[in-house]
Amino acid sequence: MLAYASYRVKPTKIIAVVGSKKSGKTTIVELIVKHLSSLGLKVGTLKHIHHPDFTADREGTDTWRHRSAGAIVSSYISAREAGSFTSLKREPEALEEALSLVKVDGLDVLVIEGFHRLVSSRADVGKVVAFKDIKDLEERLPGTVGPIIALCTFNKKVDRERLPQNLTSVVLMDEVEVLLKRLEDFVKSP
């Protein structure tokens, strides 16, 4: 591994981990964040949640009451963290719109979990495609343009002969070092 200074990047590099439900996306995001953070990089994450009624804010909290009263943004600061809740009328339709809602200033790398629809055709976003089996991969890959950092599965029984030979495929956790090296190469690329 190289020292932090050799990885200093601007603007923020974006890596998206995409794949179907229960394909291992969150575990892969944890691996990526832990590794890149250990290199001294400032890493942030953005998670797409499909449930239309989801909120991290809870009814009855002060921030919920502020938004219920009409505040579009309700922020909080404690001794351990700061955060904001922003009321939306609809889900973002473009990556720029989603990024405008989160703080990415000062980050070296932003790791996105999900948002396949917003990132799949973007050549400025590195992708890690998580898949359960060949059929799952065949459904995820069409329309996903490079750079594709790696195709990742936790399925040790996957038929490697049926995987695309022009892309790096990784069976986690047996080949985690291959994924980490590919991530480092992507982060330090121009």
C-alpha positions as CSV (number, residue, x, y, z in Angstrom):
1,M,0.0,0.0,0.0
2,L,1.1,3.5,-0.8
3,A,1.2,6.4,1.6
4,Y,-1.7,8.9,1.8
5,A,0.1,11.7,-0.1
6,S,0.3,9.6,-3.2
7,Y,-3.5,9.2,-3.1
8,R,-4.5,12.9,-2.6
9,V,-7.2,13.4,-5.2
10,K,-9.4,16.3,-6.2
11,P,-12.1,16.5,-7.2
12,T,-13.8,13.8,-5.1
13,K,-13.6,10.4,-6.7
14,I,-16.9,8.5,-6.8
15,I,-17.2,4.8,-6.5
16,A,-20.7,3.2,-6.7
17,V,-21.4,-0.3,-5.4
18,V,-24.4,-1.6,-7.3
19,G,-26.2,-4.9,-7.3
20,S,-29.4,-6.6,-6.4
21,K,-30.8,-6.9,-2.9
22,K,-28.8,-9.2,-0.6
23,S,-25.9,-9.4,-3.1
24,G,-23.4,-8.1,-0.5
25,K,-23.4,-4.4,-1.3
26,T,-23.2,-3.1,2.3
27,T,-20.4,-5.6,3.2
28,I,-18.5,-4.4,0.1
29,V,-19.0,-0.7,1.0
30,E,-17.7,-1.5,4.5
31,L,-14.5,-3.1,3.0
32,I,-14.0,-0.2,0.6
33,V,-14.5,2.5,3.4
34,K,-12.3,0.7,5.9
35,H,-9.5,0.2,3.3
36,L,-9.5,3.7,1.8
37,S,-9.8,5.3,5.2
38,S,-6.8,3.2,6.4
39,L,-4.8,4.9,3.6
40,G,-5.6,8.3,5.2
41,L,-8.2,9.3,2.6
42,K,-11.3,11.2,3.7
43,V,-14.2,8.9,2.7
44,G,-17.9,9.5,2.8
45,T,-20.8,7.4,1.8
46,L,-24.3,7.8,0.3
47,K,-26.9,5.1,0.5
48,H,-30.0,4.7,-1.6
49,I,-33.0,3.4,0.3
50,H,-35.8,2.1,-1.8
51,H,-38.6,2.2,0.8
52,P,-40.7,5.3,-0.2
53,D,-41.8,6.1,3.4
54,F,-38.4,5.6,5.0
55,T,-37.1,8.3,7.3
56,A,-34.2,8.3,9.9
57,D,-36.0,11.1,11.7
58,R,-38.7,9.9,14.1
59,E,-42.1,11.3,14.9
60,G,-42.0,13.3,18.0
61,T,-38.3,14.3,17.9
62,D,-37.5,18.0,17.8
63,T,-36.1,17.7,14.2
64,W,-39.3,16.0,13.1
65,R,-41.4,18.7,14.8
66,H,-39.3,21.4,13.0
67,R,-40.0,19.8,9.6
68,S,-43.6,19.1,10.5
69,A,-43.9,22.9,11.2
70,G,-42.6,23.6,7.6
71,A,-38.8,23.6,7.8
72,I,-37.4,22.2,4.6
73,V,-34.1,21.5,6.4
74,S,-33.7,20.6,10.0
75,S,-30.2,20.2,11.3
76,Y,-28.7,19.0,14.6
77,I,-25.4,19.1,16.3
78,S,-24.4,17.0,19.3
79,A,-21.0,16.2,21.0
80,R,-20.7,13.2,18.7
81,E,-22.2,14.1,15.4
82,A,-23.9,16.7,13.2
83,G,-26.6,15.9,10.6
84,S,-29.5,17.3,8.6
85,F,-32.8,16.1,7.5
86,T,-34.0,17.6,4.2
87,S,-37.6,17.3,3.1
88,L,-37.9,16.1,-0.5
89,K,-40.9,16.1,-2.8
90,R,-39.5,13.3,-4.9
91,E,-36.4,11.1,-5.3
92,P,-33.5,12.7,-7.2
93,E,-33.6,12.0,-10.9
94,A,-29.9,12.7,-11.6
95,L,-26.6,12.1,-9.8
96,E,-25.9,15.8,-9.6
97,E,-29.2,16.3,-7.9
98,A,-28.5,13.6,-5.3
99,L,-25.0,15.0,-4.7
100,S,-26.3,18.5,-4.1
101,L,-28.1,17.1,-1.1
102,V,-25.0,15.7,0.7
103,K,-21.8,17.2,1.9
104,V,-19.0,16.0,-0.4
105,D,-16.7,19.0,-0.1
106,G,-13.4,18.0,1.4
107,L,-13.9,14.3,0.7
108,D,-11.3,12.4,-1.3
109,V,-13.7,9.5,-2.1
110,L,-17.5,9.2,-2.0
111,V,-18.8,5.6,-1.9
112,I,-22.3,5.2,-3.1
113,E,-24.4,2.2,-2.3
114,G,-27.1,1.7,-4.9
115,F,-28.5,4.3,-7.2
116,H,-27.7,2.0,-10.2
117,R,-30.2,4.0,-12.3
118,L,-28.3,7.2,-11.7
119,V,-24.7,5.9,-12.0
120,S,-24.8,3.1,-14.5
121,S,-24.2,5.2,-17.6
122,R,-21.7,7.6,-15.9
123,A,-18.1,7.2,-17.1
124,D,-16.9,9.4,-14.2
125,V,-18.1,6.9,-11.6
126,G,-16.2,3.8,-10.8
127,K,-18.5,0.8,-10.3
128,V,-18.2,-2.3,-8.2
129,V,-21.0,-4.7,-9.3
130,A,-22.1,-7.1,-6.6
131,F,-23.9,-10.2,-7.8
132,K,-25.3,-13.4,-6.3
133,D,-25.0,-15.7,-9.3
134,I,-24.5,-15.6,-13.1
135,K,-28.2,-14.9,-13.8
136,D,-28.1,-11.9,-11.3
137,L,-24.9,-10.6,-13.0
138,E,-26.5,-10.9,-16.5
139,E,-29.4,-8.8,-15.3
140,R,-27.2,-6.1,-13.7
141,L,-24.4,-5.7,-16.3
142,P,-26.3,-4.5,-19.4
143,G,-26.2,-0.7,-19.6
144,T,-23.4,-0.4,-17.0
145,V,-20.6,1.4,-18.6
146,G,-17.0,1.6,-17.4
147,P,-15.0,2.1,-15.5
148,I,-16.0,-1.1,-13.8
149,I,-13.6,-1.6,-11.0
150,A,-14.6,-5.2,-10.3
151,L,-17.5,-7.7,-10.4
152,C,-17.8,-9.1,-6.8
153,T,-19.6,-12.1,-5.4
154,F,-19.6,-14.0,-2.1
155,N,-20.8,-17.1,-4.0
156,K,-17.8,-19.5,-4.0
157,K,-19.7,-21.8,-6.4
158,V,-20.0,-19.3,-9.2
159,D,-19.0,-20.7,-12.6
160,R,-15.9,-18.6,-13.4
161,E,-16.0,-19.8,-17.0
162,R,-19.2,-17.9,-17.5
163,L,-17.9,-14.6,-16.1
164,P,-16.9,-11.8,-18.5
165,Q,-13.2,-12.4,-19.3
166,N,-12.6,-8.7,-20.0
167,L,-13.5,-7.6,-16.5
168,T,-11.9,-8.3,-13.1
169,S,-14.1,-10.8,-11.1
170,V,-13.5,-11.3,-7.4
171,V,-14.9,-14.0,-5.1
172,L,-15.0,-12.3,-1.6
173,M,-13.5,-12.9,0.9
174,D,-10.9,-15.2,-0.7
175,E,-9.7,-12.6,-3.2
176,V,-10.3,-9.4,-1.3
177,E,-6.7,-8.2,-2.0
178,V,-7.6,-8.1,-5.8
179,L,-10.5,-5.8,-5.1
180,L,-8.4,-3.5,-2.8
181,K,-5.7,-3.2,-5.4
182,R,-8.3,-2.3,-8.1
183,L,-9.7,0.3,-5.8
184,E,-6.3,1.9,-5.1
185,D,-5.6,2.0,-8.9
186,F,-9.0,3.7,-9.5
187,V,-8.5,6.3,-6.7
188,K,-5.1,7.3,-7.9
189,S,-6.0,7.4,-11.6
190,P,-6.4,10.8,-13.2
